[in-house]
């Protein structure tokens, strides 16, 4: 059984720590800062960092890689189409890798960056998705390099995964994302209920992750661009008829950028 914990970094990043209790080996996803990982390893001296998984090239996801690899000898996996420091294995769409005995499929999900990838572990009871800055809880990443068409396609690809997929994204943005989701769908009871729940969690200093894909389909406006209520709000916002889900998505993303 793999245990997954969040190591907070910077102001709102999470470095995901995967632990195999049988072997005392661990892996991390998107270590933008080496310090939280090194602190955990110092507190747990019997453990060995064996693998580092990277979703995209931004510094808040890669800044700790070189130091962690030097300290541990961990193997670094990252997207082939981006400049990833100290990368050992360059990953393309549909590649597979095994980490801590778990088999992961690589999904290319361009949009936030052009070479962004996600790691998906298929399991009937508890599928796992490490999606970096592509899919957020109740939101999605900004389009720094890609197009609305690319990001919409990437999100739709992730949305086809099973309902019970555990969504491990890289930032604690859920509350602000839900405020936007409420603006888009003020009459959606799933959004209202989730918003109230996350407010309570954050007041208790609890993290809001992981999410599930079932919950995202109900509450994430960026996965709901084909819904009439979402299109209506996007049309009101732009004063035009956003005739396709891609156009609705683009209108939502532009609105969220200034929200």
Helices and strands as residue ranges (DSSP letters): E 2-9, E 13-20, E 25-29, H 34-43, E 48-53, H 59-62, H 65-72, E 75-79, E 89-91, E 96-99, E 102-108, E 117-121, E 128-132, E 135-136, E 139-140, H 148-159, E 166-169, H 174-184, H 189-203, E 211-212, H 213-219, G 221-223, H 228-238, H 245-257
